[in-house]
Amino acid sequence: MLRVVLLLLGVGALVWLLRRSFQSNAERSDAVGAEPKPEVDELVRCAHCGVHVPRIEAQTRDGRHFCSREHAQLGGDEDRS
């Protein structure tokens, strides 16, 4: 009976070690209680194509927001003929 208990404890420890070794660093830091992720930034609409992007990633020209540098160069809807 003691052999069975020791065998089960050994198998359980082995499974725990294997799962822990395959766990990514990000998952491990979340489990420990790392800093919370920042909140999502406000979304703005591209004046050229209408796609919504986070304000921090948007290109701004003349007070208008664009999803990419190319769209900022092309201009907004009212700039097109």
N, CA, C and O atoms as CSV, one atom per row, in Angstrom:
chain,resi,resn,atom,element,x,y,z
A,1,MET,N,N,0.821,-1.194,0.000
A,1,MET,CA,C,0.000,0.000,0.000
A,1,MET,C,C,0.867,1.260,0.000
A,1,MET,O,O,0.552,2.235,-0.682
A,2,LEU,N,N,1.947,1.236,0.759
A,2,LEU,CA,C,2.840,2.381,0.827
A,2,LEU,C,C,3.497,2.640,-0.524
A,2,LEU,O,O,3.723,3.789,-0.904
A,3,ARG,N,N,3.802,1.559,-1.249
A,3,ARG,CA,C,4.401,1.712,-2.580
A,3,ARG,C,C,3.447,2.426,-3.541
A,3,ARG,O,O,3.886,3.246,-4.348
A,4,VAL,N,N,2.166,2.128,-3.463
A,4,VAL,CA,C,1.172,2.744,-4.333
A,4,VAL,C,C,1.066,4.245,-4.028
A,4,VAL,O,O,1.008,5.059,-4.949
A,5,VAL,N,N,1.043,4.608,-2.765
A,5,VAL,CA,C,0.957,6.010,-2.371
A,5,VAL,C,C,2.194,6.762,-2.843
A,5,VAL,O,O,2.088,7.859,-3.392
A,6,LEU,N,N,3.373,6.169,-2.629
A,6,LEU,CA,C,4.611,6.814,-3.075
A,6,LEU,C,C,4.661,6.935,-4.596
A,6,LEU,O,O,5.139,7.941,-5.119
A,7,LEU,N,N,4.179,5.934,-5.301
A,7,LEU,CA,C,4.135,5.981,-6.760
A,7,LEU,C,C,3.202,7.091,-7.238
A,7,LEU,O,O,3.549,7.827,-8.162
A,8,LEU,N,N,2.037,7.223,-6.631
A,8,LEU,CA,C,1.102,8.282,-6.998
A,8,LEU,C,C,1.682,9.666,-6.703
A,8,LEU,O,O,1.523,10.585,-7.506
A,9,LEU,N,N,2.342,9.819,-5.575
A,9,LEU,CA,C,2.978,11.091,-5.250
A,9,LEU,C,C,4.086,11.420,-6.253
A,9,LEU,O,O,4.222,12.571,-6.668
A,10,GLY,N,N,4.867,10.433,-6.637
A,10,GLY,CA,C,5.935,10.642,-7.615
A,10,GLY,C,C,5.389,11.035,-8.976
A,10,GLY,O,O,5.917,11.941,-9.622
A,11,VAL,N,N,4.335,10.360,-9.415
A,11,VAL,CA,C,3.717,10.675,-10.710
A,11,VAL,C,C,3.114,12.083,-10.661
A,11,VAL,O,O,3.243,12.846,-11.618
A,12,GLY,N,N,2.464,12.423,-9.563
A,12,GLY,CA,C,1.882,13.763,-9.423
A,12,GLY,C,C,2.952,14.841,-9.457
A,12,GLY,O,O,2.766,15.879,-10.093
A,13,ALA,N,N,4.069,14.608,-8.780
A,13,ALA,CA,C,5.161,15.585,-8.788
A,13,ALA,C,C,5.755,15.711,-10.181
A,13,ALA,O,O,6.086,16.816,-10.610
A,14,LEU,N,N,5.893,14.619,-10.883
A,14,LEU,CA,C,6.432,14.639,-12.247
A,14,LEU,C,C,5.506,15.408,-13.183
A,14,LEU,O,O,5.976,16.215,-13.984
A,15,VAL,N,N,4.216,15.174,-13.095
A,15,VAL,CA,C,3.245,15.892,-13.926
A,15,VAL,C,C,3.295,17.380,-13.612
A,15,VAL,O,O,3.272,18.199,-14.531
A,16,TRP,N,N,3.363,17.748,-12.335
A,16,TRP,CA,C,3.423,19.158,-11.942
A,16,TRP,C,C,4.675,19.820,-12.499
A,16,TRP,O,O,4.605,20.936,-13.013
A,17,LEU,N,N,5.827,19.148,-12.403
A,17,LEU,CA,C,7.077,19.704,-12.928
A,17,LEU,C,C,7.036,19.861,-14.443
A,17,LEU,O,O,7.505,20.870,-14.970
A,18,LEU,N,N,6.485,18.887,-15.147
A,18,LEU,CA,C,6.400,18.972,-16.603
A,18,LEU,C,C,5.475,20.110,-17.035
A,18,LEU,O,O,5.807,20.862,-17.951
A,19,ARG,N,N,4.331,20.240,-16.391
A,19,ARG,CA,C,3.404,21.329,-16.746
A,19,ARG,C,C,4.031,22.687,-16.467
A,19,ARG,O,O,3.852,23.627,-17.242
A,20,ARG,N,N,4.757,22.793,-15.377
A,20,ARG,CA,C,5.398,24.061,-15.017
A,20,ARG,C,C,6.511,24.398,-16.005
A,20,ARG,O,O,6.697,25.568,-16.340
A,21,SER,N,N,7.243,23.413,-16.473
A,21,SER,CA,C,8.342,23.680,-17.404
A,21,SER,C,C,7.826,24.097,-18.781
A,21,SER,O,O,8.500,24.849,-19.484
A,22,PHE,N,N,6.656,23.627,-19.172
A,22,PHE,CA,C,6.100,23.989,-20.476
A,22,PHE,C,C,5.269,25.267,-20.435
A,22,PHE,O,O,4.853,25.770,-21.478
A,23,GLN,N,N,5.030,25.782,-19.263
A,23,GLN,CA,C,4.251,27.007,-19.123
A,23,GLN,C,C,5.133,28.186,-19.537
A,23,GLN,O,O,6.293,28.267,-19.134
A,24,SER,N,N,4.574,29.113,-20.356
A,24,SER,CA,C,5.358,30.251,-20.841
A,24,SER,C,C,5.635,31.232,-19.713
A,24,SER,O,O,4.971,31.209,-18.677
A,25,ASN,N,N,6.618,32.089,-19.923
A,25,ASN,CA,C,6.977,33.093,-18.920
A,25,ASN,C,C,5.828,34.049,-18.659
A,25,ASN,O,O,5.619,34.463,-17.519
A,26,ALA,N,N,5.073,34.411,-19.704
A,26,ALA,CA,C,3.947,35.335,-19.531
A,26,ALA,C,C,2.885,34.727,-18.617
A,26,ALA,O,O,2.367,35.399,-17.725
A,27,GLU,N,N,2.568,33.468,-18.842
A,27,GLU,CA,C,1.571,32.813,-18.007
A,27,GLU,C,C,2.073,32.711,-16.571
A,27,GLU,O,O,1.302,32.869,-15.624
A,28,ARG,N,N,3.359,32.447,-16.416
A,28,ARG,CA,C,3.938,32.311,-15.089
A,28,ARG,C,C,3.893,33.642,-14.345
A,28,ARG,O,O,3.581,33.671,-13.154
A,29,SER,N,N,4.201,34.746,-15.031
A,29,SER,CA,C,4.183,36.048,-14.364
A,29,SER,C,C,2.759,36.472,-14.027
A,29,SER,O,O,2.538,37.136,-13.015
A,30,ASP,N,N,1.775,36.091,-14.873
A,30,ASP,CA,C,0.381,36.404,-14.563
A,30,ASP,C,C,-0.063,35.645,-13.313
A,30,ASP,O,O,-0.794,36.175,-12.477
A,31,ALA,N,N,0.385,34.411,-13.203
A,31,ALA,CA,C,-0.004,33.610,-12.060
A,31,ALA,C,C,0.585,34.168,-10.768
A,31,ALA,O,O,-0.025,34.045,-9.706
A,32,VAL,N,N,1.753,34.773,-10.851
A,32,VAL,CA,C,2.401,35.319,-9.670
A,32,VAL,C,C,1.738,36.617,-9.244
A,32,VAL,O,O,1.784,36.974,-8.066
A,33,GLY,N,N,1.121,37.332,-10.181
A,33,GLY,CA,C,0.453,38.587,-9.861
A,33,GLY,C,C,1.231,39.781,-10.367
A,33,GLY,O,O,1.453,40.744,-9.632
A,34,ALA,N,N,1.642,39.722,-11.611
A,34,ALA,CA,C,2.382,40.832,-12.210
A,34,ALA,C,C,1.476,42.046,-12.332
A,34,ALA,O,O,0.279,41.976,-12.057
A,35,GLU,N,N,2.063,43.153,-12.747
A,35,GLU,CA,C,1.288,44.381,-12.904
A,35,GLU,C,C,0.142,44.164,-13.881
A,35,GLU,O,O,0.293,43.432,-14.859
A,36,PRO,N,N,-1.008,44.794,-13.627
A,36,PRO,CA,C,-2.137,44.633,-14.551
A,36,PRO,C,C,-1.828,45.279,-15.895
A,36,PRO,O,O,-1.068,46.244,-15.978
A,37,LYS,N,N,-2.430,44.731,-16.938
A,37,LYS,CA,C,-2.235,45.275,-18.286
A,37,LYS,C,C,-2.872,46.661,-18.363
A,37,LYS,O,O,-3.884,46.922,-17.713
A,38,PRO,N,N,-2.269,47.554,-19.166
A,38,PRO,CA,C,-2.859,48.889,-19.287
A,38,PRO,C,C,-4.225,48.820,-19.963
A,38,PRO,O,O,-4.503,47.914,-20.748
A,39,GLU,N,N,-5.060,49.786,-19.644
A,39,GLU,CA,C,-6.386,49.821,-20.245
A,39,GLU,C,C,-6.274,50.148,-21.731
A,39,GLU,O,O,-5.285,50.728,-22.177
A,40,VAL,N,N,-7.287,49.773,-22.478
A,40,VAL,CA,C,-7.302,50.000,-23.911
A,40,VAL,C,C,-7.394,51.494,-24.189
A,40,VAL,O,O,-8.165,52.208,-23.549
A,41,ASP,N,N,-6.603,51.956,-25.146
A,41,ASP,CA,C,-6.605,53.359,-25.524
A,41,ASP,C,C,-7.882,53.675,-26.304
A,41,ASP,O,O,-8.516,52.776,-26.856
A,42,GLU,N,N,-8.246,54.930,-26.345
A,42,GLU,CA,C,-9.419,55.379,-27.091
A,42,GLU,C,C,-9.221,55.105,-28.576
A,42,GLU,O,O,-8.129,55.308,-29.107
A,43,LEU,N,N,-10.269,54.647,-29.245
A,43,LEU,CA,C,-10.207,54.392,-30.678
A,43,LEU,C,C,-10.611,55.645,-31.447
A,43,LEU,O,O,-11.529,56.364,-31.053
A,44,VAL,N,N,-9.906,55.893,-32.552
A,44,VAL,CA,C,-10.246,57.010,-33.433
A,44,VAL,C,C,-10.460,56.459,-34.832
A,44,VAL,O,O,-9.917,55.414,-35.189
A,45,ARG,N,N,-11.264,57.176,-35.627
A,45,ARG,CA,C,-11.620,56.722,-36.972
A,45,ARG,C,C,-10.682,57.353,-37.983
A,45,ARG,O,O,-10.418,58.554,-37.928
A,46,CYS,N,N,-10.175,56.542,-38.913
A,46,CYS,CA,C,-9.316,57.038,-39.979
A,46,CYS,C,C,-10.159,57.931,-40.895
A,46,CYS,O,O,-11.231,57.530,-41.349
A,47,ALA,N,N,-9.664,59.145,-41.161
A,47,ALA,CA,C,-10.397,60.091,-42.005
A,47,ALA,C,C,-10.395,59.659,-43.461
A,47,ALA,O,O,-11.158,60.201,-44.260
A,48,HIS,N,N,-9.550,58.691,-43.829
A,48,HIS,CA,C,-9.477,58.250,-45.225
A,48,HIS,C,C,-10.347,57.019,-45.487
A,48,HIS,O,O,-11.175,57.020,-46.398
A,49,CYS,N,N,-10.154,55.967,-44.679
A,49,CYS,CA,C,-10.855,54.703,-44.959
A,49,CYS,C,C,-11.899,54.330,-43.920
A,49,CYS,O,O,-12.703,53.431,-44.165
A,50,GLY,N,N,-11.913,54.992,-42.767
A,50,GLY,CA,C,-12.929,54.715,-41.760
A,50,GLY,C,C,-12.572,53.633,-40.757
A,50,GLY,O,O,-13.376,53.326,-39.876
A,51,VAL,N,N,-11.391,53.050,-40.866
A,51,VAL,CA,C,-10.975,52.011,-39.926
A,51,VAL,C,C,-10.696,52.648,-38.573
A,51,VAL,O,O,-10.146,53.748,-38.503
A,52,HIS,N,N,-11.071,51.963,-37.500
A,52,HIS,CA,C,-10.815,52.460,-36.155
A,52,HIS,C,C,-9.497,51.894,-35.647
A,52,HIS,O,O,-9.257,50.690,-35.736
A,53,VAL,N,N,-8.641,52.765,-35.113
A,53,VAL,CA,C,-7.348,52.376,-34.556
A,53,VAL,C,C,-7.171,53.066,-33.203
A,53,VAL,O,O,-7.780,54.106,-32.953
A,54,PRO,N,N,-6.336,52.490,-32.328
A,54,PRO,CA,C,-6.060,53.177,-31.064
A,54,PRO,C,C,-5.419,54.535,-31.317
A,54,PRO,O,O,-4.596,54.680,-32.221
A,55,ARG,N,N,-5.796,55.521,-30.523
A,55,ARG,CA,C,-5.284,56.880,-30.712
A,55,ARG,C,C,-3.762,56.912,-30.685
A,55,ARG,O,O,-3.151,57.675,-31.433
A,56,ILE,N,N,-3.147,56.109,-29.846
A,56,ILE,CA,C,-1.692,56.129,-29.712
A,56,ILE,C,C,-1.004,55.621,-30.990
A,56,ILE,O,O,0.137,55.996,-31.257
A,57,GLU,N,N,-1.677,54.778,-31.777
A,57,GLU,CA,C,-1.101,54.243,-33.007
A,57,GLU,C,C,-1.472,55.073,-34.240
A,57,GLU,O,O,-0.893,54.881,-35.310
A,58,ALA,N,N,-2.419,55.979,-34.101
A,58,ALA,CA,C,-2.920,56.745,-35.245
A,58,ALA,C,C,-1.921,57.827,-35.660
A,58,ALA,O,O,-1.194,58.376,-34.832
A,59,GLN,N,N,-1.904,58.117,-36.961
A,59,GLN,CA,C,-1.145,59.237,-37.506
A,59,GLN,C,C,-2.077,60.449,-37.494
A,59,GLN,O,O,-3.225,60.344,-37.925
A,60,THR,N,N,-1.605,61.586,-37.013
A,60,THR,CA,C,-2.445,62.779,-36.935
A,60,THR,C,C,-1.899,63.855,-37.857
A,60,THR,O,O,-0.705,64.153,-37.844
A,61,ARG,N,N,-2.788,64.435,-38.661
A,61,ARG,CA,C,-2.416,65.525,-39.574
A,61,ARG,C,C,-3.571,66.496,-39.651
A,61,ARG,O,O,-4.704,66.090,-39.909
A,62,ASP,N,N,-3.308,67.764,-39.434
A,62,ASP,CA,C,-4.329,68.810,-39.491
A,62,ASP,C,C,-5.513,68.505,-38.571
A,62,ASP,O,O,-6.658,68.801,-38.912
A,63,GLY,N,N,-5.243,67.923,-37.425
A,63,GLY,CA,C,-6.298,67.633,-36.464
A,63,GLY,C,C,-7.128,66.413,-36.795
A,63,GLY,O,O,-8.073,66.105,-36.068
A,64,ARG,N,N,-6.810,65.712,-37.861
A,64,ARG,CA,C,-7.544,64.502,-38.245
A,64,ARG,C,C,-6.649,63.287,-38.026
A,64,ARG,O,O,-5.423,63.395,-38.067
A,65,HIS,N,N,-7.257,62.150,-37.798
A,65,HIS,CA,C,-6.525,60.917,-37.499
A,65,HIS,C,C,-6.581,59.975,-38.698
A,65,HIS,O,O,-7.582,59.902,-39.412
A,66,PHE,N,N,-5.477,59.257,-38.897
A,66,PHE,CA,C,-5.364,58.305,-39.996
A,66,PHE,C,C,-4.784,57.005,-39.471
A,66,PHE,O,O,-4.053,56.999,-38.480
A,67,CYS,N,N,-5.114,55.888,-40.145
A,67,CYS,CA,C,-4.653,54.582,-39.695
A,67,CYS,C,C,-3.212,54.306,-40.109
A,67,CYS,O,O,-2.564,53.442,-39.518
A,68,SER,N,N,-2.698,55.014,-41.103
A,68,SER,CA,C,-1.336,54.767,-41.562
A,68,SER,C,C,-0.736,56.049,-42.135
A,68,SER,O,O,-1.447,57.021,-42.393
A,69,ARG,N,N,0.566,56.037,-42.326
A,69,ARG,CA,C,1.260,57.188,-42.904
A,69,ARG,C,C,0.779,57.425,-44.342
A,69,ARG,O,O,0.642,58.570,-44.773
A,70,GLU,N,N,0.527,56.346,-45.074
A,70,GLU,CA,C,0.070,56.465,-46.462
A,70,GLU,C,C,-1.280,57.178,-46.536
A,70,GLU,O,O,-1.487,58.038,-47.392
A,71,HIS,N,N,-2.193,56.819,-45.639
A,71,HIS,CA,C,-3.509,57.465,-45.650
A,71,HIS,C,C,-3.406,58.915,-45.197
A,71,HIS,O,O,-4.180,59.757,-45.653
A,72,ALA,N,N,-2.467,59.220,-44.313
A,72,ALA,CA,C,-2.269,60.618,-43.910
A,72,ALA,C,C,-1.780,61.437,-45.094
A,72,ALA,O,O,-2.154,62.602,-45.232
A,73,GLN,N,N,-0.951,60.850,-45.950
A,73,GLN,CA,C,-0.459,61.549,-47.138
A,73,GLN,C,C,-1.568,61.712,-48.173
A,73,GLN,O,O,-1.623,62.726,-48.870
A,74,LEU,N,N,-2.458,60.711,-48.276
A,74,LEU,CA,C,-3.551,60.776,-49.241
A,74,LEU,C,C,-4.633,61.753,-48.810
A,74,LEU,O,O,-5.292,62.359,-49.654
A,75,GLY,N,N,-4.822,61.912,-47.501
A,75,GLY,CA,C,-5.817,62.852,-47.011
A,75,GLY,C,C,-7.132,62.155,-46.680
A,75,GLY,O,O,-7.270,60.940,-46.820
A,76,GLY,N,N,-8.083,62.956,-46.242
A,76,GLY,CA,C,-9.386,62.437,-45.818
A,76,GLY,C,C,-10.366,62.336,-46.950
A,76,GLY,O,O,-10.026,62.599,-48.104
A,77,ASP,N,N,-11.612,61.947,-46.622
A,77,ASP,CA,C,-12.688,61.771,-47.605
A,77,ASP,C,C,-12.944,63.066,-48.378
A,77,ASP,O,O,-13.137,63.034,-49.594
A,78,GLU,N,N,-12.946,64.192,-47.684
A,78,GLU,CA,C,-13.258,65.457,-48.350
A,78,GLU,C,C,-12.130,65.906,-49.262
A,78,GLU,O,O,-12.351,66.760,-50.121
A,79,ASP,N,N,-10.908,65.354,-49.103
A,79,ASP,CA,C,-9.780,65.724,-49.948
A,79,ASP,C,C,-9.831,65.005,-51.297
A,79,ASP,O,O,-9.213,65.445,-52.266
A,80,ARG,N,N,-10.573,63.896,-51.351
A,80,ARG,CA,C,-10.644,63.123,-52.603
A,80,ARG,C,C,-11.676,63.734,-53.540
A,80,ARG,O,O,-12.678,64.291,-53.092
A,81,SER,N,N,-11.428,63.628,-54.836
A,81,SER,CA,C,-12.398,64.180,-55.792
A,81,SER,C,C,-13.402,63.150,-56.215
A,81,SER,O,O,-14.290,63.446,-57.015
